[in-house]
Amino acid sequence: MSTTSTTRKYWIAVASAEQVRRGRGEGFMQVNHGKAAPLKRVKPGDLVIHYSPALTLGGQDKLQSFTAIGTVKTGGTLSIRMGGGFKPYRRDVAWAKAE
């Protein structure tokens, strides 16, 4: 007999504040330059907290703050065409209001 756990997991994702702001505005998370593998480990109902080491990707403008918190929605990873051959993977997240 097999049982499945419905225990919520907690994740810390790292991305620049600029990237997190865009994801919050559009209701998604994207990590590790759009790779699918990390996003496949998070499940609906899991809690995600974003940490931003900098304001911009690769920037020297240190921020070192938590910048978003939310709950992963149902559904799987989605691949989005961004142009120039870049097709990052994303997960839908219900972002909480936070400052």
FENDA-V688827 format. One record per residue. RES is the residue in three letters. OMEGA is omega as a letter, one per 30 degrees, with the letter a starting at -180 (999 if undefined). BURIAL is b if it has 24 or more other C-alpha atoms within 12 Angstrom, else e. Layout:
res,omega,burial
RES,OMEGA,BURIAL
RES,OMEGA,BURIAL
This chain:
res,omega,burial
MET,a,e
SER,l,e
THR,l,e
THR,a,e
SER,l,e
THR,a,e
THR,l,e
ARG,l,e
LYS,a,e
TYR,a,e
TRP,l,b
ILE,l,b
ALA,a,b
VAL,l,b
ALA,l,b
SER,l,b
ALA,l,b
GLU,l,b
GLN,l,b
VAL,l,b
ARG,l,b
ARG,l,e
GLY,l,b
ARG,a,b
GLY,a,e
GLU,l,e
GLY,l,b
PHE,l,b
MET,l,b
GLN,a,b
VAL,l,b
ASN,l,e
HIS,l,e
GLY,l,b
LYS,a,e
ALA,a,e
ALA,a,e
PRO,a,e
LEU,l,b
LYS,l,e
ARG,l,e
VAL,a,b
LYS,l,b
PRO,a,b
GLY,l,e
ASP,l,b
LEU,a,b
VAL,l,b
ILE,l,b
HIS,l,b
TYR,a,b
SER,l,b
PRO,a,b
ALA,l,b
LEU,a,b
THR,l,e
LEU,l,e
GLY,a,e
GLY,l,e
GLN,a,e
ASP,a,e
LYS,l,e
LEU,l,e
GLN,a,e
SER,l,e
PHE,a,b
THR,l,b
ALA,l,b
ILE,a,b
GLY,a,b
THR,l,b
VAL,l,b
LYS,l,b
THR,a,e
GLY,a,e
GLY,l,e
THR,l,b
LEU,l,e
SER,a,e
ILE,l,e
ARG,a,e
MET,a,e
GLY,a,e
GLY,l,e
GLY,a,e
PHE,l,e
LYS,a,e
PRO,l,b
TYR,a,b
ARG,l,b
ARG,l,b
ASP,a,b
VAL,l,b
ALA,a,b
TRP,l,b
ALA,l,e
LYS,a,e
ALA,l,e
GLU,999,e
